[in-house]
Amino acid sequence: MAALTDVQAPPRDRLSRARALHWALAAALVLASAASLEVGATDVRLSALLAKLVQGEALGQMERIVLLDIRLPRLAMGLLVGAALAVSGAVMQGLFRNPLADPGIVGVGAGAGLGAILAIVLGGLLPVWARDLAGNQLVPVAAFLGGWGSTLLLYRVATRGGRTSVATMLLAGIALGALAGALSGILVYIADDQQLRDLTFWGLGSLAGASWAKVAAAGPMIALALGAAVLLGRALNGLALGEATAAHIGIDVQRMKAVAILAVAGATGAAVAVSGGIGFVGIVVPHLLRLASGPDHRTLLPNAALLGATLLILADVIARVVIAPAELPIGIVTAILGAPVFLWILLRRRGLVDG
């Protein structure tokens, strides 16, 4: 057992590089967070507020509202969503043993999208008491339930005799995604102009609607799912050697698959519910980290959380300033930044560009 563990461990220089990268990413996250609190549509600046506090001056009501009720919950949501998407992508790539896998494979995105579209287009048909009870949380709740429901259905389809087939899950995910897309298309067809605007805005993703209520709703689920995912590092390392070898060295492969899928469903479902559709973070971040510090999931997963959070916060800053005082949907920014990187990854894998 010890020999096998030593074989799985990365070389010392690679481990040192991963640890150094960890601290560099932590520092980058601090700087990105400061930039997020500094930038906004108003003239309130974090640096000026800190100077006031150092001088013993009290903050004005406007300054407290902007900092504590607008920018700080937006920063917290960016941290949660970015970490959730990146770690979920790393887990899916390890589970499928494919560096181009992403959380959408388990149907979370398609199911969450269908749930959100149902709430936007048909939410008006609910009884008045139900709409009043849900309030502004109808779309996020519907998206979360849709993501979880599609994932559990996919897991059920791919599991037979107590064993989950990764190949079946992949094929069933394609089928369920197509079905969800077809149903979403029908709903889009019958939607009115205002509903179409809402659908477009939700589908492109944004942190503009961040609030402490949404952070409180999504935070515990994302934190629990990320904690479970990070604990899968050793198991995912063993799975890279094949399911039979992983089972031989004492890894409960079936239990690991179940935990991984449920963790991804929880983290991604909650993230998509509060932020809408944000692409490329889950697929690009883990692959870049593998290139930088190796495939050891014990360091890859924590680093993915840091880099994912940093990139999403920086993308949000760009979305706020590029056409200020208006804002770009953050999904557009992540697509512009992520698509060229994704294309480079594909070309590199085919040997058409140098590494």
C-alpha positions as CSV (number, residue, x, y, z in Angstrom):
1,M,0.0,0.0,0.0
2,A,2.8,2.4,0.9
3,A,4.6,1.7,-2.3
4,L,1.5,2.4,-4.3
5,T,0.9,5.6,-2.5
6,D,4.5,6.7,-3.2
7,V,4.0,5.9,-6.9
8,Q,0.9,8.0,-7.0
9,A,2.6,11.0,-5.2
10,P,3.9,13.7,-7.6
11,P,7.7,14.4,-7.8
12,R,9.0,16.7,-5.1
13,D,9.5,19.6,-7.5
14,R,6.0,19.3,-8.9
15,L,4.6,19.3,-5.3
16,S,6.6,22.3,-4.4
17,R,5.4,24.0,-7.5
18,A,1.8,23.3,-6.7
19,R,2.2,24.6,-3.1
20,A,3.9,27.8,-4.4
21,L,1.1,28.2,-6.9
22,H,-1.4,27.8,-4.1
23,W,0.0,30.8,-2.2
24,A,0.3,32.8,-5.4
25,L,-3.3,32.1,-6.2
26,A,-4.3,33.1,-2.7
27,A,-2.5,36.4,-3.1
28,A,-4.2,37.0,-6.5
29,L,-7.6,36.3,-5.0
30,V,-6.9,39.0,-2.3
31,L,-6.0,41.5,-5.0
32,A,-9.0,40.6,-7.1
33,S,-11.3,40.9,-4.1
34,A,-9.9,44.4,-3.4
35,A,-10.4,45.4,-7.0
36,S,-14.0,44.2,-6.8
37,L,-14.7,46.3,-3.8
38,E,-13.0,49.3,-5.4
39,V,-14.8,49.3,-8.7
40,G,-18.4,50.2,-9.3
41,A,-20.9,52.6,-10.9
42,T,-20.7,55.0,-8.0
43,D,-17.7,57.1,-6.9
44,V,-17.4,55.2,-3.6
45,R,-13.9,53.7,-3.5
46,L,-12.5,51.2,-1.1
47,S,-9.3,53.0,-0.7
48,A,-11.1,56.2,0.3
49,L,-13.2,54.3,2.8
50,L,-10.1,52.7,4.4
51,A,-8.5,56.1,4.7
52,K,-11.6,57.4,6.5
53,L,-11.5,54.4,8.9
54,V,-7.8,54.9,9.6
55,Q,-8.5,58.6,10.4
56,G,-11.3,57.7,12.7
57,E,-14.1,59.1,10.5
58,A,-17.5,57.5,10.3
59,L,-18.7,56.2,7.0
60,G,-21.8,57.8,5.5
61,Q,-25.0,56.0,4.9
62,M,-24.5,55.9,1.1
63,E,-21.0,54.5,1.6
64,R,-22.2,51.8,4.0
65,I,-24.9,50.8,1.6
66,V,-22.6,50.6,-1.5
67,L,-19.9,48.7,0.4
68,L,-21.9,46.4,2.7
69,D,-25.1,45.8,0.8
70,I,-24.0,45.9,-2.9
71,R,-20.3,45.2,-3.5
72,L,-19.6,42.9,-0.5
73,P,-22.4,40.4,-1.3
74,R,-21.5,40.6,-5.0
75,L,-17.9,39.7,-4.0
76,A,-19.1,36.8,-1.8
77,M,-21.2,35.4,-4.6
78,G,-18.4,35.7,-7.1
79,L,-16.1,33.7,-4.7
80,L,-18.7,31.0,-4.2
81,V,-19.8,30.7,-7.8
82,G,-16.3,30.8,-9.3
83,A,-15.0,28.2,-6.8
84,A,-18.1,26.0,-7.3
85,L,-17.7,25.9,-11.1
86,A,-14.0,25.4,-11.2
87,V,-13.9,22.6,-8.6
88,S,-16.9,20.9,-10.2
89,G,-15.1,20.9,-13.5
90,A,-12.0,19.4,-11.9
91,V,-14.0,16.6,-10.3
92,M,-15.8,15.8,-13.6
93,Q,-12.5,15.7,-15.5
94,G,-11.1,13.4,-12.9
95,L,-14.2,11.2,-12.8
96,F,-14.4,10.9,-16.6
97,R,-10.6,10.9,-17.0
98,N,-11.0,13.5,-19.7
99,P,-9.5,17.0,-19.4
100,L,-12.2,18.4,-21.6
101,A,-15.1,17.4,-19.4
102,D,-17.2,19.9,-17.5
103,P,-20.1,20.0,-15.0
104,G,-22.6,20.1,-17.9
105,I,-22.0,16.4,-18.5
106,V,-24.1,15.4,-15.5
107,G,-27.0,17.6,-16.8
108,V,-26.9,20.3,-14.1
109,G,-26.8,23.2,-16.6
110,A,-29.5,21.8,-18.9
111,G,-31.8,21.0,-16.0
112,A,-31.2,24.3,-14.2
113,G,-31.9,26.2,-17.5
114,L,-35.1,24.4,-18.0
115,G,-36.2,25.1,-14.4
116,A,-35.4,28.8,-14.8
117,I,-37.2,29.0,-18.1
118,L,-40.3,27.3,-16.6
119,A,-40.3,29.8,-13.7
120,I,-39.9,32.8,-16.1
121,V,-42.5,31.8,-18.7
122,L,-45.1,29.9,-16.6
123,G,-44.5,31.4,-13.2
124,G,-47.4,33.7,-13.7
125,L,-49.7,30.7,-13.8
126,L,-48.9,29.9,-10.1
127,P,-51.5,30.8,-7.4
128,V,-51.0,34.3,-6.0
129,W,-50.0,32.9,-2.6
130,A,-47.3,30.7,-4.2
131,R,-45.8,33.7,-6.1
132,D,-45.9,35.8,-2.9
133,L,-44.2,33.1,-1.0
134,A,-41.4,32.6,-3.5
135,G,-41.0,36.4,-4.2
136,N,-37.8,37.1,-6.1
137,Q,-36.4,33.7,-5.4
138,L,-38.8,31.8,-7.8
139,V,-36.3,31.6,-10.6
140,P,-33.2,30.6,-8.5
141,V,-35.3,27.9,-6.6
142,A,-36.7,26.5,-9.9
143,A,-33.2,26.5,-11.4
144,F,-31.7,24.7,-8.4
145,L,-34.5,22.1,-8.4
146,G,-34.2,21.6,-12.1
147,G,-30.4,21.0,-11.9
148,W,-30.7,18.6,-9.0
149,G,-33.6,16.7,-10.6
150,S,-31.9,16.2,-13.9
151,T,-28.7,15.0,-12.2
152,L,-30.6,12.5,-10.0
153,L,-32.4,11.2,-13.0
154,L,-29.2,10.8,-14.9
155,Y,-27.6,9.0,-12.0
156,R,-30.5,6.7,-11.8
157,V,-30.4,5.9,-15.5
158,A,-26.6,5.2,-15.4
159,T,-26.7,3.0,-12.3
160,R,-27.6,-0.7,-12.6
161,G,-26.9,-3.4,-10.1
162,G,-25.3,-1.0,-7.7
163,R,-22.7,0.1,-10.3
164,T,-22.7,3.5,-12.1
165,S,-21.4,3.4,-15.7
166,V,-19.5,6.5,-16.6
167,A,-20.0,5.9,-20.3
168,T,-23.7,5.5,-19.9
169,M,-23.8,8.7,-17.9
170,L,-22.1,10.5,-20.7
171,L,-24.5,9.3,-23.4
172,A,-27.6,9.7,-21.2
173,G,-26.4,13.2,-20.3
174,I,-26.3,14.1,-24.0
175,A,-29.9,12.7,-24.5
176,L,-31.3,14.5,-21.4
177,G,-29.5,17.7,-22.5
178,A,-31.2,17.5,-25.9
179,L,-34.6,16.8,-24.3
180,A,-34.2,19.8,-21.9
181,G,-33.1,21.9,-24.8
182,A,-36.2,20.9,-26.8
183,L,-38.6,21.7,-23.9
184,S,-36.8,25.0,-23.3
185,G,-37.2,25.8,-27.0
186,I,-41.0,25.3,-26.8
187,L,-41.2,27.6,-23.8
188,V,-39.1,30.2,-25.5
189,Y,-41.4,30.0,-28.5
190,I,-44.4,30.9,-26.4
191,A,-42.7,33.5,-24.3
192,D,-43.6,37.2,-24.6
193,D,-41.1,40.0,-25.2
194,Q,-40.4,40.8,-21.6
195,Q,-40.0,37.1,-20.8
196,L,-37.6,36.8,-23.7
197,R,-35.5,39.6,-22.3
198,D,-35.5,37.9,-18.8
199,L,-34.5,34.6,-20.4
200,T,-31.6,36.2,-22.4
201,F,-30.3,38.0,-19.3
202,W,-30.5,34.9,-17.1
203,G,-28.8,32.7,-19.8
204,L,-25.8,35.0,-20.1
205,G,-25.2,35.1,-16.4
206,S,-24.6,37.9,-14.0
207,L,-23.7,38.8,-10.4
208,A,-25.7,42.0,-10.5
209,G,-28.5,40.6,-8.5
210,A,-26.3,39.5,-5.6
211,S,-27.7,39.9,-2.1
212,W,-27.0,38.6,1.3
213,A,-30.2,36.5,1.0
214,K,-28.9,34.8,-2.1
215,V,-25.5,34.3,-0.5
216,A,-27.1,32.8,2.5
217,A,-29.2,30.5,0.4
218,A,-26.5,29.2,-1.9
219,G,-23.5,29.5,0.4
220,P,-24.1,26.5,2.7
221,M,-24.8,24.1,-0.2
222,I,-21.8,25.2,-2.2
223,A,-19.5,25.1,0.9
224,L,-20.7,21.6,1.8
225,A,-20.4,20.3,-1.8
226,L,-16.9,21.9,-2.2
227,G,-15.8,20.3,1.1
228,A,-16.9,16.9,-0.1
229,A,-15.3,17.4,-3.5
230,V,-11.9,18.4,-2.0
231,L,-11.9,15.2,0.1
232,L,-12.1,13.2,-3.1
233,G,-8.5,14.1,-4.1
234,R,-6.9,10.7,-3.3
235,A,-9.8,8.7,-4.7
236,L,-9.6,10.6,-8.0
237,N,-5.9,10.0,-8.2
238,G,-6.5,6.3,-7.8
239,L,-9.3,6.4,-10.4
240,A,-6.8,7.8,-12.9
241,L,-5.2,4.3,-12.9
242,G,-8.4,2.6,-13.8
243,E,-11.4,1.5,-11.8
244,A,-10.0,-2.0,-11.2
245,T,-6.7,-0.7,-9.9
246,A,-8.5,1.9,-7.7
247,A,-10.6,-0.8,-6.1
248,H,-7.6,-2.9,-5.6
249,I,-5.8,-0.2,-3.5
250,G,-8.9,0.2,-1.3
251,I,-11.0,2.9,-2.9
252,D,-14.7,2.4,-2.9
253,V,-15.2,3.4,-6.5
254,Q,-19.0,3.3,-6.5
255,R,-19.3,5.4,-3.3
256,M,-16.7,7.9,-4.8
257,K,-18.8,8.2,-8.0
258,A,-21.9,8.9,-6.0
259,V,-20.3,11.5,-3.8
260,A,-18.6,13.2,-6.8
261,I,-21.8,13.4,-8.8
262,L,-23.9,14.7,-5.9
263,A,-21.2,17.2,-4.9
264,V,-21.0,18.5,-8.5
265,A,-24.8,18.7,-8.7
266,G,-25.0,20.6,-5.4
267,A,-22.2,23.1,-6.1
268,T,-23.1,23.7,-9.8
269,G,-26.9,23.7,-9.2
270,A,-26.6,26.3,-6.4
271,A,-24.1,28.4,-8.4
272,V,-26.2,28.4,-11.6
273,A,-29.3,29.2,-9.6
274,V,-28.0,32.5,-8.2
275,S,-25.8,33.6,-11.2
276,G,-27.4,32.2,-14.3
277,G,-25.4,30.5,-17.1
278,I,-21.6,31.2,-16.9
279,G,-19.4,29.1,-19.2
280,F,-15.8,28.0,-19.6
281,V,-14.8,28.4,-15.9
282,G,-15.3,24.8,-15.2
283,I,-13.5,23.5,-18.2
284,V,-10.6,25.9,-18.6
285,V,-9.4,26.4,-15.0
286,P,-8.7,22.7,-14.1
287,H,-6.9,22.1,-17.4
288,L,-4.6,25.2,-16.9
289,L,-3.8,24.1,-13.4
290,R,-2.8,20.6,-14.7
291,L,-0.5,22.2,-17.1
292,A,1.0,24.4,-14.4
293,S,1.4,22.0,-11.5
294,G,0.5,18.5,-12.5
295,P,-2.6,16.2,-12.2
296,D,-2.5,15.5,-8.4
297,H,-6.1,16.2,-7.3
298,R,-5.0,16.7,-3.7
299,T,-3.5,20.1,-4.8
300,L,-5.5,20.6,-8.0
301,L,-8.9,20.8,-6.3
302,P,-8.0,23.5,-3.7
303,N,-6.1,25.5,-6.4
304,A,-9.1,25.2,-8.7
305,A,-11.3,26.8,-6.0
306,L,-8.8,29.7,-5.7
307,L,-8.3,30.3,-9.5
308,G,-11.9,29.9,-10.3
309,A,-13.0,32.4,-7.7
310,T,-10.2,34.8,-8.8
311,L,-11.1,34.6,-12.5
312,L,-14.8,35.1,-12.0
313,I,-14.2,38.1,-9.7
314,L,-11.9,39.6,-12.3
315,A,-14.5,38.9,-15.1
316,D,-17.1,40.6,-13.0
317,V,-14.8,43.7,-12.6
318,I,-14.3,43.8,-16.4
319,A,-18.1,43.4,-16.9
320,R,-18.7,46.5,-14.7
321,V,-16.1,48.8,-16.2
322,V,-15.9,48.0,-19.9
323,I,-19.2,49.8,-20.8
324,A,-19.7,51.7,-17.5
325,P,-22.1,52.8,-16.2
326,A,-23.9,49.9,-17.8
327,E,-22.8,46.3,-17.2
328,L,-22.0,43.4,-19.6
329,P,-23.4,40.0,-18.6
330,I,-20.5,38.1,-17.0
331,G,-21.1,35.1,-19.2
332,I,-20.1,37.2,-22.2
333,V,-16.8,38.1,-20.5
334,T,-16.0,34.5,-19.5
335,A,-16.8,33.4,-23.1
336,I,-14.5,36.0,-24.6
337,L,-11.7,35.1,-22.2
338,G,-12.3,31.4,-22.1
339,A,-13.0,30.5,-25.8
340,P,-9.5,31.3,-27.1
341,V,-8.0,29.3,-24.2
342,F,-10.3,26.4,-24.9
343,L,-9.4,26.5,-28.6
344,W,-5.7,26.5,-27.7
345,I,-6.2,23.5,-25.4
346,L,-7.8,21.6,-28.3
347,L,-5.1,22.5,-30.8
348,R,-2.4,21.6,-28.2
349,R,-3.9,18.2,-27.7
350,R,-3.8,17.6,-31.4
351,G,-0.2,18.8,-31.6
352,L,-1.0,21.7,-33.8
353,V,0.5,24.3,-31.4
354,D,3.5,24.1,-29.1
355,G,2.8,23.6,-25.4
